[in-house]
Amino acid sequence: MSMQAAYREPDTYMYQPDLETMPRAALEALQLQRLKQTLDHVYANVPHYRRKFDQAGVKPADLKGLPDIARFPFTVKADLRDNYPFGMFAVPREKLLRLHASSGTTGKPTVVGYTARDLDTWADLMARSLASIGAKPGDIIHNAYGYGLFTGGLGAHYGAERLGCTVVPMSGGGTERQVQLLQDFGAHGLCATPSYALNIAEVADGMGVDIRKLPLRYGVFGAEPWSEAMRRDLEARLGLKAVDIYGLSEIMGPGVACECHGAQHGLHGWEDHFLFEIVDPETMQPLPRGQPGELVITTLTKEALPMIRYRTRDITHMSDEPCACGRAFRRIMRVTGRNDDMLIIRGVNVYPSQVEAVLVGFPGMAPHYQLVVSKDGPLDCLTVEVEVAPDGATDDRARKKKAGEVQHHIKSLIGVTCDVIVKAPGEVPRSQGKAIRVRDMRKAAN
Ligand code: DLL
């Protein structure tokens, strides 16, 4: 009999177990202390916050308990743009070790910055996230998040190094090379947007490489909304556990919240560093736990760019249920989409991720899609462009029939009437990072 014990993956490997399993009361006491410090810090050092607090008639000293946060004004993306580039920073520019920025497709980019301590915290939280996903020191992590001004690449990179992993800093693109190196280096973890992971799987297929046979154990997938159906599809195609990670540049980058690989159900929000609220996006009133609304985040430890009640625009709900992994942190359930990405088609609210849930795994169809929104007189119309599976219907009649079936399912599951166009394999654009899910022709028509 072999003396070597069979390898068993630990159920709950934690990077910072003392912090991650802190009793709730201790956690909330820590949050309160850190929140007070943060409010003092912004009031003293950021003219924008001082003005906003004064206008709202609140002072940092008015915060006696965590619920008092509701008395403080919200921060929105426009505040960052209005104070472009460095006006929201709470420390002198010389104290910033790094800047990141959004792409700025709609005007000025939003700029975010980090002190040495902020970068240290970020690496720790990303290491914590990776550990919760199932990564362990010594693993090889293939990082296909884009490097550069986008926070995904460098954020995952330093977190993986902090955990003690070997990082392959691929960035996005050059997909055949990605497949080659996944094969040659035998990575255990793949960091990518879910749409790019799908692209990698498809290219691997075309190269005759069976990714499922490689040592890959987990996928660190986030930066865009995705569905449970896509999770199952990616797990089947890549032979790994697909785990959801959430973050945003304004708050930190990747690693604000993350699923644990045991439950794969809701993302533990790292509450020792962030305070999470769910508010009604219409009335802006806090909602009871469990009810869906807009996620609002206050940073508790950031030095360079503290954020007070930042409106993320992301729609989700939070759960109080204890998690099998033993972590104390509440869970943010899967983000269904941003309220600015929500389409209203003939009075029905639709998120692209809902359409994705219908399309992925649909018999004879491939999981590549785009939604095209156009105008028909005063009404908004939706056309779903989706691709036939590589071995699916080839003639026009069969494709039209498929289109009818997809249309029927979308109508019965989401309640929205749309046109469906079934395209040939390869005709829907592939993602290299964040997928473009919606083509809005309404603006072009104006
Ligand atoms: O996307 C940070 C990130 C990088 C997260 C890598 C995870 C992995 P931004 O470019 O500022 O930052 O975009 C943030 O992306 O407000 C959400 O709308 C969306 N988003 C991020 N993660 C998820 C997710 C990065 N897991 C915006 N599910 C956020 C759904 C997500 N949406």
Boltz pocket constraint, residues with backbone or C-beta under 6 A from the ligand:
constraints:
  - pocket:
      binder: B
      contacts: [[A, 102], [A, 145], [A, 150], [A, 151], [A, 152], [A, 220], [A, 221], [A, 222], [A, 223], [A, 224], [A, 225], [A, 226], [A, 244], [A, 245], [A, 246], [A, 247], [A, 248], [A, 249], [A, 250], [A, 253], [A, 254], [A, 255], [A, 312], [A, 314], [A, 334], [A, 335], [A, 336], [A, 337], [A, 338]]
      max_distance: 6.0
